[in-house]
């Protein structure tokens, strides 16, 4: 359980301190007096879901920034012990959720972060009916639907494949570290994806529908048609990334 926490953003001259006193969560902003935070227990439960213990000790961009934006976080937890974390123009995967949580403290106003929270893809396709099975339909072709969901808050990647008459198989991957990392790599190319709006429809070709959901509530949606093994180049790179993440699991879309 959290005992103490101190968060600072240098260019905002912001310092927030929290401490658990007599089973109540108290806060102080700047040089003000400590006060009891309403809903403190719920606030602490939400903080636990951010897994501060998995954050690295330092976050730095690949290239030194021209202008620094330093932040510091230190906390003491009865289970995790004492941790000190620093960053400069770089942040952990659950940073946006952390900032939203800090903004619930009276007197704290930090700009929200536009962070990719979820990716959803659905493939609609058909395949030859293997026949020879009493559970299969009699048609020559059967429908194939694949769904891929990547969710930051739940830190999971879920892939499902449904074949008409054969049922559904499901693969789930849970990683506090790697799911946010994957979403960050996808977000870097989000602008390129938005130009991949395919207005062509063809009932005989597989179609992929996609949606990107951001922390600020906005969404980007679109679709494209698979022609053979061809797909938009940004998507091809993304699918290769998914293949690395899932290991031996393979689908029609990756």
Residue pairs with C-beta under 8 A, 6 or more apart in sequence:
1 20
1 44
1 77
1 78
1 79
2 18
2 20
2 44
2 47
2 48
2 75
2 76
2 77
2 78
3 19
3 20
3 75
3 76
3 77
3 78
4 17
4 18
4 19
4 20
4 75
4 76
5 16
5 17
5 18
5 19
5 73
5 74
5 75
5 76
6 15
6 16
6 17
6 18
6 72
6 73
6 74
6 75
7 14
7 15
7 16
7 17
7 71
7 72
7 73
7 102
8 14
8 15
8 16
8 71
8 72
8 73
9 69
9 70
9 71
9 110
10 68
10 69
10 70
10 71
10 72
11 68
11 69
11 70
12 110
14 29
14 30
14 108
14 110
15 29
15 30
16 27
16 28
16 29
16 102
16 105
16 108
17 27
17 28
17 29
17 34
18 25
18 26
18 27
18 28
18 37
18 105
19 25
19 26
19 34
20 26
20 44
21 34
24 36
24 37
24 40
25 36
25 37
25 40
25 41
25 43
25 44
26 34
26 35
26 36
26 37
26 40
27 34
27 35
27 37
27 105
27 106
28 34
28 35
29 105
29 106
29 107
29 108
30 107
32 107
35 106
37 43
37 105
43 101
43 104
46 101
47 101
49 97
49 153
50 94
50 97
50 98
50 101
51 94
51 176
52 73
52 75
52 77
52 80
52 83
52 85
53 77
53 80
53 83
54 176
54 177
55 73
55 83
55 85
55 92
56 85
56 92
57 83
57 84
57 85
57 86
58 85
58 86
58 87
59 85
59 86
59 87
59 88
59 90
59 91
59 92
60 87
60 88
60 89
60 90
61 88
61 89
61 90
65 88
65 89
68 88
68 89
69 88
69 89
70 86
70 87
70 88
71 86
71 87
71 88
71 91
72 84
72 85
72 86
72 87
73 83
73 84
73 85
73 86
74 82
74 83
74 84
74 85
75 82
75 83
76 82
76 83
77 83
91 113
92 98
92 180
93 152
93 177
93 179
93 180
93 181
93 183
93 184
94 152
94 180
95 113
95 115
96 112
96 113
96 114
96 115
96 117
96 215
97 153
97 215
99 110
99 112
99 113
100 112
100 215
102 108
102 110
103 109
103 110
103 112
112 215
112 216
113 215
114 214
114 215
114 216
114 218
115 152
115 187
115 214
115 215
116 152
116 183
116 184
116 186
116 187
116 190
116 212
116 213
116 214
116 215
117 151
117 152
117 153
117 183
117 213
117 214
117 215
118 149
118 150
118 151
118 152
118 153
118 211
118 212
118 213
119 148
119 149
119 150
119 183
119 186
119 210
119 211
119 212
119 213
120 147
120 148
120 149
120 150
120 210
120 211
120 213
121 146
121 147
121 148
121 208
121 209
121 210
121 211
121 253
122 145
122 146
122 147
122 148
122 208
122 209
122 210
123 144
123 145
123 146
123 147
123 206
123 207
123 208
123 226
123 251
123 252
123 253
124 143
124 144
124 145
124 206
124 207
124 208
124 209
125 143
125 144
125 145
125 146
125 206
125 207
125 226
125 252
126 141
126 142
126 143
126 144
126 206
127 141
127 142
127 144
127 163
128 140
128 141
128 142
129 136
129 137
129 139
129 140
129 141
129 142
130 136
133 165
133 166
135 165
135 166
136 142
136 165
136 166
137 164
137 165
142 163
142 164
142 165
142 166
143 162
143 163
143 164
144 161
144 162
144 163
144 164
144 252
145 161
145 162
146 159
146 160
146 161
146 162
146 251
146 252
146 253
147 158
147 159
147 160
147 162
148 157
148 158
148 159
148 242
148 251
148 253
148 254
149 156
149 157
149 158
149 159
150 156
150 157
150 179
150 182
150 183
150 186
151 157
151 158
151 179
152 179
152 180
152 183
155 174
155 175
155 176
155 179
155 180
156 172
156 173
156 174
156 175
156 179
157 172
157 173
157 175
157 179
157 182
157 242
157 245
157 246
158 170
158 171
158 172
158 173
159 170
159 171
159 172
159 246
159 249
159 251
160 168
160 169
160 170
160 171
161 168
161 169
161 251
161 252
162 168
171 246
171 249
173 179
173 245
173 246
178 245
182 241
182 242
182 245
185 241
186 212
186 238
186 241
189 234
189 237
189 238
190 212
190 220
192 234
193 210
193 212
193 220
193 222
193 232
193 234
193 235
194 220
194 222
196 222
196 224
196 232
196 234
196 235
197 222
197 223
197 224
198 222
198 223
198 224
198 225
198 232
200 225
201 207
201 225
202 225
205 225
205 226
205 227
206 225
206 226
206 252
207 223
207 224
207 225
207 226
208 223
208 224
208 225
208 226
208 231
208 235
208 253
209 221
209 222
209 223
210 221
210 222
210 223
210 224
211 219
211 220
211 221
212 219
212 220
212 221
213 219
214 220
224 231
224 232
224 235
226 253
231 239
239 253
239 254
240 254
242 254
243 250
243 254
246 254
